[in-house]
Amino acid sequence: MNVKLGATILRTILPFFLTGSLCGQVSLDYDLPGNLVSQSPQVTAIPVILRNPVSQVVSAGQNGSFSVVVADTLSVTYQWRFNGATIGGGTADSLLLTNVSAASEGNYSVVVANSSGSVTSAPAMLFWDSVGDGLPDSWKIKYFGSVTNVTASSDAPLHDGISNLQKFLDGTNPTNGVGLRPRLTVAGLNGSVTVSPDLDKYTLGQQVTLTAVPHAGFQFVGWSGSLVGPDNPATLTMDRSKSVTAVCSLPLPYTLDTTNITWRSGGDVPWFGQDLVTYDGLAAAQNGPLGNNQVSWLEATVYMPADGTLTFWWKRIPSAGRTLTVIINGVAQSGQVPNFDWSQATYYLPAGTDVIRWSYAKSFEGNQGFDAYWVDQVAATVYADPLADSDNDGLPDLWEYHYFGHLRDLGTKDADNDRVNNHDEYLDGTDPTSAASAQPRLTISASGGTVGVSPSLVQYSYLQAVTLTATPNAGFTFIGWSGDLSASTNPATLTMDRSKTVTALFAVSAPDALPEALDATNLSWSTGGDASFFDETLVTHDGVDAAQSPPLGPNQQSWFQTTVNGPGPLSFWWKSSGEWRAAKEHRGKH
């Protein structure tokens, strides 16, 4: 550690007045730090320290420095000390330390003396910081046991909102909160906040009164952040550092352009009317700024003399995600989400009193509390023509809004995958979004026989049981069922939990049926497995007949085979559920 000293003298002459008729001038000499080094007339007294040395944190590559300011420097001497020991050459009013290291950490003080006596400054601490984050190594080791397992910005383990660096500067214990000096940050949305007492930092447990002052035309609706609720003024206990925002709102009927709707807002922080982000250029509602696991909701109550629609414009910022839910009469709606720019939403409203709620629940720490949604120009309107079909898909618009919340589904689509299309569900008067609401249809096909259906209806009730009986034509044998019924029992029972298609499989019962089906009567064929291939006339390549595999259960098989002399090509047509394809194989000598 090296020490460097130096001073420069400045002089000024001021008039002075003494008691009685004596008057004259005082000559004052100062050095650059502002110390008085001489004056006349001269008065000698014990030195008075006006400014003591200040503690500091020094990291590698930096210099340390201390200085002292005294009231009268006439014939004053200085002697700097390190942990009580004299520093050689440290005899000026300032001390510069170079090549600072861990060994430089300690208490520095200065003895100021003149002919009348001496005085010692309050000690100032130089702390060594090896990583340059503002926290002394010795402080980290004292409280955390290591230099590397703690950061200046963290507030662990207390998580009280005050960083380790601030706790060091405050002189508090970062591990138990003793002596904590919490801070308070306040803000106003469409208003301001007065704080009493208004301090830079508070004592632990101190009570603070906050009063929201709305801007002209706005009204206070609630607090956000470390304080929630509608009280104004409100009292806050400073048991940790806190951040509070006063939320003020324009009247909601004016904000949302409505006269026939009753509005209210609530949750941890209510929605509020503001005029900064709008669709119509006047005002729009915005969700309250939330903390983690908090909720903000906006609610409308409207009476509809007949079925109609609710329309409104909405938008969101990208960081808000898609966590705004529209709830109508207690049922969460789906199918529509706000865009990053204004878009219009339309929902079905049944006749009677309807309650609509826009609810935003923040379940994670997103964009530091600014996960914003906006709603504007809300209208509840009776639908003039309940059968109007603006997109010409065979489905009335009002019916589509009722069940889908939009007009994007077509009449030919099957929204609930029950094999009854949307148009048939509309005609049936069933719910196209619930398979349990369907009136399923049954389609039967057969070749080589007939199928009796009991009961035989155009459409069935949900889960109704139907009995199918296969009757072969002359020369045919019943093999089994395929499609939505996979069995070989006859009769068989089918449960109508959706629309279904069933095929009865019949085979030619003649002994040479399989060779005829394969158009190879000159070969000897055999079949085997859990069930045998059979001759059928329903699916063919040549328009006459073909061999088909039987209905099989899990882990079952079926095969047929023949024996020929080679070599020579083997060709045949085959298919599964696709198109017929030709196959050709080279046959070796057997």
C-alpha positions in Angstrom: 0.0 0.0 0.0 1.4 3.4 -1.1 0.6 6.8 0.4 0.5 10.1 -1.6 0.0 13.6 -0.1 -0.5 17.1 -1.5 -2.3 20.4 -1.0 -2.9 23.8 -2.7 -3.7 27.1 -1.0 -6.6 29.4 -1.9 -7.1 32.8 -0.3 -10.0 35.1 0.2 -10.3 38.4 2.1 -13.6 39.3 3.8 -14.7 42.4 5.8 -15.5 41.8 9.5 -17.0 43.9 12.2 -15.9 43.9 15.9 -17.8 45.1 18.9 -17.6 49.0 19.3 -15.9 51.1 16.6 -13.2 48.5 15.6 -13.6 47.1 12.1 -11.3 45.6 9.5 -10.8 42.5 7.3 -10.3 38.8 7.9 -7.8 36.9 5.7 -8.8 33.3 5.2 -6.6 30.7 3.5 -8.1 27.3 2.3 -6.7 24.2 0.7 -8.5 22.4 -2.2 -10.5 20.0 0.0 -11.9 23.1 1.7 -9.8 23.2 4.9 -9.1 26.5 6.5 -5.3 26.7 6.8 -4.9 30.3 8.2 -6.8 33.4 9.2 -6.1 36.8 10.8 -6.8 38.0 13.3 -5.5 34.6 14.7 -7.4 32.6 17.3 -6.0 29.3 18.6 -8.3 26.6 20.0 -8.4 22.8 20.0 -9.2 21.7 16.4 -12.8 21.1 15.5 -13.6 18.4 12.9 -16.3 19.4 10.5 -16.3 16.3 8.3 -15.0 12.9 9.4 -13.5 10.3 6.9 -16.1 8.2 5.1 -16.1 4.3 4.9 -15.7 2.8 1.5 -15.6 -0.5 -0.4 -12.6 -1.0 -2.7 -12.1 -3.7 -5.3 -9.0 -4.9 -7.2 -7.5 -2.2 -9.4 -9.1 0.7 -7.5 -7.6 3.2 -5.1 -8.8 4.1 -1.7 -8.9 7.6 -0.2 -9.9 9.3 3.0 -10.1 13.0 3.9 -11.0 15.2 6.9 -12.3 18.8 7.1 -11.5 20.9 10.2 -12.8 24.3 11.2 -9.5 26.1 11.6 -6.3 24.7 10.1 -3.9 27.3 11.6 -0.8 25.5 12.8 -2.7 22.2 12.5 -0.9 18.8 12.1 -2.4 15.5 10.8 -1.4 11.9 11.5 -3.3 9.1 9.9 -3.7 5.7 11.6 -4.6 2.2 10.4 -6.2 0.0 13.1 -4.7 2.4 15.7 -1.1 2.2 14.3 0.6 5.2 12.8 0.9 5.3 9.0 4.3 6.5 7.9 4.0 9.6 5.7 0.3 10.0 6.5 0.5 13.7 7.7 -1.9 15.6 5.3 -5.6 16.2 5.5 -6.2 13.5 2.9 -4.8 10.0 2.5 -4.6 8.1 -0.9 -4.1 4.4 -0.8 -2.8 2.6 -3.9 -2.2 -1.1 -4.6 -5.1 -1.9 -2.2 -5.5 -5.6 -1.3 -7.3 -7.7 1.4 -4.5 -6.7 3.8 -5.7 -3.0 3.4 -9.1 -3.8 5.0 -9.5 -2.1 8.4 -10.2 1.1 10.4 -8.6 4.4 9.3 -8.6 7.5 11.5 -6.7 10.8 11.7 -5.4 12.7 14.7 -5.7 16.5 14.2 -3.5 18.6 16.6 -2.4 22.2 17.2 -0.7 24.0 20.1 -3.9 23.8 22.1 -4.5 20.1 21.9 -5.6 17.3 19.6 -8.8 15.5 18.5 -9.1 12.1 16.8 -11.7 11.6 13.9 -14.3 8.9 14.0 -12.9 5.8 12.3 -13.7 5.0 8.7 -13.7 1.4 7.4 -12.0 0.3 4.2 -13.6 -2.9 3.0 -12.0 -5.3 0.5 -14.2 -6.6 -2.4 -12.5 -9.2 -4.5 -15.3 -9.7 -7.0 -16.3 -6.0 -7.5 -20.0 -6.3 -6.7 -19.9 -3.8 -3.8 -20.1 -6.4 -1.0 -17.0 -6.8 1.1 -15.6 -10.3 1.3 -15.5 -10.2 5.1 -19.2 -9.3 5.2 -20.1 -12.2 2.9 -18.1 -14.7 4.9 -19.5 -13.4 8.2 -23.2 -13.9 7.2 -23.0 -16.5 4.4 -19.8 -18.4 5.0 -18.5 -17.9 1.5 -17.5 -15.2 -1.0 -19.1 -17.0 -4.0 -22.5 -18.2 -2.9 -24.1 -14.8 -2.5 -24.8 -11.9 -4.9 -25.3 -8.2 -4.2 -28.8 -8.1 -5.9 -30.3 -11.2 -4.1 -32.4 -10.8 -1.0 -32.2 -14.5 0.1 -32.9 -16.0 2.5 -35.4 -13.5 3.8 -36.9 -12.5 0.5 -38.0 -9.2 2.0 -37.5 -7.0 -1.0 -34.2 -5.5 0.2 -31.0 -6.5 -1.6 -27.9 -7.8 0.2 -26.1 -4.7 -1.0 -28.7 -2.4 0.5 -28.6 -4.4 3.8 -24.8 -4.0 3.9 -25.1 -0.2 3.4 -27.9 -0.1 6.1 -25.8 -2.1 8.5 -28.5 -4.8 9.0 -28.2 -8.6 9.2 -29.2 -10.2 5.9 -30.1 -13.5 7.5 -32.5 -12.6 10.3 -34.0 -9.2 9.4 -32.8 -7.6 12.7 -32.5 -3.8 12.1 -34.2 -4.0 8.7 -34.8 -0.6 7.1 -37.6 -1.2 4.5 -38.3 1.0 1.5 -41.6 2.1 0.0 -42.3 2.7 -3.7 -45.6 4.3 -4.7 -47.2 5.0 -8.0 -50.6 6.1 -9.3 -52.6 4.9 -12.4 -54.7 8.0 -13.4 -53.9 9.6 -10.1 -51.2 10.2 -7.4 -50.4 9.1 -3.9 -49.5 11.1 -0.8 -47.4 9.3 1.9 -47.3 10.1 5.6 -44.6 10.0 6.9 -42.7 10.2 3.5 -39.3 8.8 4.3 -36.4 7.4 2.3 -36.5 4.3 4.5 -38.5 3.2 7.5 -38.0 1.4 10.8 -39.2 -2.2 10.9 -43.0 -2.3 11.7 -43.5 1.4 11.2 -47.0 2.5 10.1 -47.5 4.5 6.9 -50.7 6.2 5.7 -51.3 6.3 1.9 -53.9 8.5 0.4 -54.9 8.2 -3.3 -55.7 11.4 -5.2 -57.4 10.7 -8.5 -56.9 12.9 -11.5 -59.9 15.1 -12.6 -62.7 12.9 -14.0 -61.4 9.7 -12.4 -62.4 7.9 -9.2 -60.3 5.7 -6.9 -61.1 2.0 -7.2 -58.4 0.1 -5.3 -54.7 -0.5 -4.4 -52.4 -2.9 -6.2 -49.1 -4.5 -5.2 -48.2 -4.9 -1.6 -51.5 -3.3 -0.6 -54.9 -4.4 -1.9 -58.4 -3.3 -1.2 -60.7 -0.2 -1.7 -59.9 1.7 1.5 -58.7 5.3 1.0 -56.7 6.4 3.0 -55.1 3.1 3.8 -52.5 2.0 6.4 -49.5 0.0 5.5 -47.1 -1.8 8.0 -43.5 -1.7 6.8 -42.5 -5.2 7.8 -40.5 -5.4 4.5 -39.8 -3.2 1.5 -43.1 -2.7 -0.4 -44.4 -1.3 -3.7 -48.0 0.1 -3.9 -50.0 1.5 -6.9 -53.2 3.5 -6.6 -55.7 2.5 -9.3 -58.1 5.2 -10.4 -60.8 4.7 -13.0 -63.1 6.6 -15.4 -66.8 5.6 -14.8 -67.3 2.1 -16.4 -70.6 2.9 -18.3 -68.8 5.8 -20.0 -65.7 3.8 -20.6 -67.5 0.8 -22.2 -70.1 2.8 -24.2 -73.2 1.2 -22.6 -76.5 2.4 -21.2 -78.4 -0.9 -20.7 -75.7 -2.8 -18.8 -74.9 -2.7 -15.1 -71.2 -2.8 -14.3 -69.1 -3.8 -11.4 -65.4 -4.8 -11.0 -63.4 -6.6 -8.3 -60.9 -9.2 -7.4 -57.5 -8.5 -5.8 -57.3 -5.4 -8.0 -60.4 -4.3 -10.1 -60.5 -3.4 -13.7 -60.5 0.3 -14.4 -61.5 2.8 -17.1 -58.6 4.7 -18.8 -58.2 6.9 -21.8 -54.6 6.0 -22.9 -55.3 2.7 -24.9 -58.7 2.7 -26.6 -60.5 1.4 -29.6 -62.9 4.3 -30.1 -60.5 7.0 -29.1 -62.4 7.8 -25.9 -61.8 5.2 -23.2 -61.5 1.5 -22.6 -61.4 -0.8 -19.6 -58.1 -2.4 -18.5 -57.4 -5.2 -16.0 -55.9 -4.1 -12.7 -52.1 -4.6 -12.3 -51.7 -7.9 -10.5 -49.1 -9.8 -8.5 -48.5 -13.6 -8.6 -51.7 -15.7 -8.0 -54.0 -12.7 -8.1 -57.3 -12.1 -10.0 -58.9 -9.1 -11.6 -62.5 -9.3 -13.0 -65.0 -7.0 -14.8 -68.6 -8.0 -14.7 -71.7 -6.9 -16.6 -75.4 -7.7 -15.9 -77.9 -7.3 -18.8 -81.5 -8.3 -19.4 -82.3 -9.8 -22.8 -86.0 -9.8 -23.9 -85.0 -12.5 -26.5 -82.0 -14.5 -27.6 -79.2 -12.3 -28.9 -75.4 -11.6 -28.9 -72.8 -9.8 -26.8 -70.2 -8.0 -28.9 -67.1 -6.1 -27.8 -63.6 -5.1 -28.9 -60.6 -6.4 -27.0 -56.8 -6.6 -27.3 -53.7 -7.7 -25.2 -50.0 -7.1 -25.1 -47.8 -10.1 -26.1 -46.6 -10.8 -22.6 -50.1 -11.2 -21.3 -50.5 -14.7 -22.8 -54.1 -16.0 -23.2 -55.3 -16.1 -19.6 -58.3 -13.8 -20.0 -61.5 -15.8 -19.7 -65.0 -14.8 -20.7 -67.6 -16.4 -18.4 -71.3 -16.2 -19.3 -73.8 -17.2 -16.6 -71.1 -19.2 -14.8 -69.8 -21.1 -17.9 -66.4 -20.3 -19.3 -66.5 -19.7 -23.0 -63.9 -20.9 -25.6 -63.0 -20.4 -29.2 -62.1 -16.7 -29.1 -59.0 -15.0 -27.7 -57.8 -11.3 -27.9 -55.1 -10.4 -30.5 -52.2 -8.0 -30.1 -54.3 -5.5 -31.9 -58.0 -4.7 -31.5 -60.4 -7.5 -32.7 -64.1 -8.0 -32.2 -65.6 -10.9 -30.3 -69.2 -12.1 -30.4 -70.9 -14.4 -27.9 -74.5 -15.9 -27.6 -76.7 -14.5 -24.9 -80.0 -16.3 -24.0 -83.2 -14.5 -23.2 -83.4 -13.4 -19.6 -80.9 -11.9 -17.2 -77.3 -12.7 -18.2 -74.1 -12.1 -16.2 -70.9 -11.7 -18.2 -67.5 -11.7 -16.5 -64.1 -11.0 -18.0 -61.6 -12.6 -15.6 -57.8 -12.4 -15.7 -55.9 -14.7 -13.3 -52.2 -14.2 -13.1 -50.6 -17.4 -12.0 -46.9 -16.6 -12.7 -44.6 -13.6 -12.5 -44.9 -12.4 -16.0 -44.0 -8.9 -17.2 -43.4 -7.4 -13.8 -47.2 -6.9 -13.2 -47.9 -5.3 -16.6 -49.9 -8.1 -18.3 -52.5 -5.9 -19.8 -55.8 -6.6 -21.5 -58.3 -4.0 -22.7 -62.1 -4.2 -23.5 -64.0 -1.5 -25.3 -67.4 -0.8 -26.9 -69.5 -3.5 -25.3 -73.0 -4.1 -26.7 -75.8 -6.6 -25.9 -78.3 -6.9 -28.8 -81.3 -9.0 -29.5 -80.8 -11.0 -32.8 -83.2 -9.6 -35.4 -83.4 -12.8 -37.4 -82.6 -16.0 -35.4 -82.4 -18.0 -38.7 -80.0 -15.7 -40.4 -77.1 -17.6 -42.0 -74.5 -15.0 -43.0 -71.8 -17.5 -44.1 -74.2 -19.8 -46.0 -73.1 -23.0 -44.3 -76.7 -24.3 -43.5 -76.3 -23.3 -39.8 -78.0 -20.2 -38.4 -75.5 -17.7 -37.0 -77.2 -17.5 -33.6 -77.0 -21.3 -33.3 -73.3 -21.3 -34.1 -72.6 -18.6 -31.6 -74.6 -20.5 -29.0 -72.6 -23.7 -29.4 -69.3 -22.8 -30.9 -68.8 -19.1 -29.9 -67.8 -18.3 -33.6 -68.9 -18.9 -37.2 -65.9 -21.0 -38.3 -67.4 -24.5 -38.1 -69.2 -25.8 -41.2 -72.4 -27.8 -41.4 -70.5 -30.8 -42.7 -68.1 -30.9 -39.8 -68.5 -33.1 -36.7 -67.5 -30.9 -33.8 -67.9 -33.6 -31.1 -66.7 -36.6 -33.3 -69.9 -38.6 -32.8 -70.3 -39.1 -36.5 -73.4 -36.9 -36.7 -72.5 -33.7 -38.6 -73.3 -30.2 -37.3 -76.1 -29.7 -39.8 -77.9 -32.9 -38.7 -77.4 -32.0 -35.0 -79.0 -28.6 -35.8 -82.0 -30.4 -37.4 -82.2 -32.9 -34.6 -82.1 -30.1 -31.9 -79.1 -31.7 -30.2 -75.9 -30.2 -28.8 -73.1 -30.4 -31.5 -70.4 -30.1 -28.8 -71.6 -33.1 -26.8 -71.5 -36.7 -28.1 -74.0 -37.6 -25.3 -76.5 -35.3 -26.9 -76.5 -36.9 -30.3 -79.2 -39.0 -32.1 -76.9 -41.5 -33.8 -77.5 -43.1 -37.2 -76.9 -46.8 -38.2 -75.7 -47.8 -41.7 -75.8 -51.5 -42.6 -74.2 -53.1 -45.7 -74.1 -56.8 -46.8 -73.3 -58.9 -49.9 -74.4 -62.5 -50.0 -77.1 -62.0 -47.4 -79.3 -59.6 -45.5 -79.3 -58.1 -42.1 -82.3 -57.6 -39.8 -82.2 -54.6 -37.5 -84.3 -54.4 -34.3 -85.5 -51.7 -33.7 -85.1 -50.3 -37.2 -85.0 -46.5 -36.9 -83.7 -43.6 -38.9 -81.9 -42.3 -35.7 -81.5 -43.6 -32.2 -81.4 -42.3 -28.7 -78.0 -42.1 -27.1 -76.8 -45.5 -25.8 -79.8 -47.3 -27.3 -79.2 -51.1 -27.8 -79.8 -52.5 -31.4 -79.9 -56.2 -32.3 -78.5 -57.2 -35.7 -79.3 -60.6 -37.3 -77.5 -61.8 -40.4 -79.3 -64.1 -42.9 -77.1 -65.7 -45.7 -78.5 -66.0 -49.2 -78.6 -69.5 -50.8 -75.1 -70.8 -51.4 -73.5 -68.4 -48.8 -72.4 -68.7 -45.2 -72.2 -65.9 -42.6 -68.6 -65.2 -41.6 -68.8 -62.3 -39.2 -69.2 -58.5 -38.7 -66.8 -55.7 -39.6 -66.8 -52.0 -39.2 -68.1 -50.7 -35.8 -69.0 -54.2 -34.8 -66.2 -56.8 -34.8 -67.6 -60.1 -33.9 -68.8 -63.4 -35.4 -71.8 -63.9 -33.1 -75.2 -63.9 -34.8 -77.4 -62.2 -33.7 -75.2 -59.5 -32.3 -76.0 -56.5 -30.1 -74.7 -53.0 -30.8 -74.8 -49.9 -28.4 -75.5 -46.6 -30.2 -73.1 -44.3 -28.4 -72.4 -42.6 -31.8 -73.3 -43.0 -35.5 -72.1 -46.4 -36.7 -71.5 -48.4 -39.8 -71.6 -52.2 -39.8 -71.0 -54.7 -42.6 -72.2 -58.3 -42.6 -69.6 -60.7 -44.2 -70.9 -63.7 -46.2 -68.8 -66.3 -48.0 -69.7 -68.6 -50.9 -70.3 -71.9 -49.3 -69.3 -74.1 -52.3 -66.1 -76.2 -51.8 -64.3 -74.5 -54.7 -65.3 -71.0 -53.4 -61.7 -69.9 -52.5 -60.2 -71.0 -55.9 -63.0 -69.2 -57.7 -62.4 -66.1 -55.6 -58.7 -66.1 -56.5 -59.4 -67.0 -60.2 -57.0 -69.9 -59.8 -59.1 -73.1 -59.9 -56.1 -75.0 -61.3 -54.3 -74.7 -58.0 -54.9 -76.4 -54.7 -55.6 -74.0 -51.8 -55.7 -74.4 -48.1 -56.6 -71.9 -45.3 -55.8 -71.7 -41.6 -55.2 -69.6 -38.5 -57.7 -68.4 -36.0 -60.3 -68.0 -38.8 -60.2 -68.6 -42.6 -60.0 -66.3 -45.6 -63.3 -66.5 -47.5 -64.9 -65.7 -50.9 -66.9 -62.5 -51.1 -68.5 -60.4 -53.8 -68.7 -56.9 -52.1 -65.1 -55.7 -52.6 -63.5 -57.0 -55.8 -61.0 -56.0 -58.5 -62.5 -57.9 -61.3 -66.2 -57.1 -60.5 -67.0 -60.7 -59.6 -65.5 -61.9 -56.3 -62.3 -61.8 -54.2 -60.8 -63.5 -51.1 -61.1 -61.5 -47.9 -59.6 -62.0 -44.4 -62.0 -62.8 -41.6 -62.7 -60.5 -38.6 -59.9 -61.1 -36.1 -59.4 -60.2 -32.5 -56.1 -58.9 -31.0 -53.1 -61.1 -31.6 -55.0 -63.3 -34.0 -54.1 -64.3 -37.6 -55.5 -65.8 -40.8 -53.7 -67.3 -43.8 -54.2 -69.2 -47.1 -51.6 -70.9 -49.3 -50.9 -73.0 -52.4 -48.0 -75.0 -53.8 -46.7 -74.6 -57.4 -43.7 -75.6 -59.4 -41.2 -73.0 -60.5 -39.4 -71.0 -61.5 -41.7 -68.3 -62.8 -43.4 -65.1 -61.9 -46.2 -64.9 -59.3 -48.7 -62.0 -59.8 -51.9 -60.9 -58.0 -54.0 -57.9 -57.1 -54.4 -56.9 -53.5 -55.5 -54.1 -51.3 -56.2 -53.2 -47.6 -58.2 -49.9 -47.2 -56.6 -48.1 -50.2 -56.6 -48.7 -53.9 -56.0 -52.0 -55.6 -52.3 -52.5 -56.4 -50.6 -55.1 -58.7 -47.8 -57.2 -57.1 -45.3 -59.4 -58.9 -42.9 -61.8 -57.2 -40.2 -64.1 -58.6 -40.9 -67.7 -57.8 -38.0 -70.1 -57.4 -37.9 -73.9 -57.7 -39.7 -75.8 -54.9 
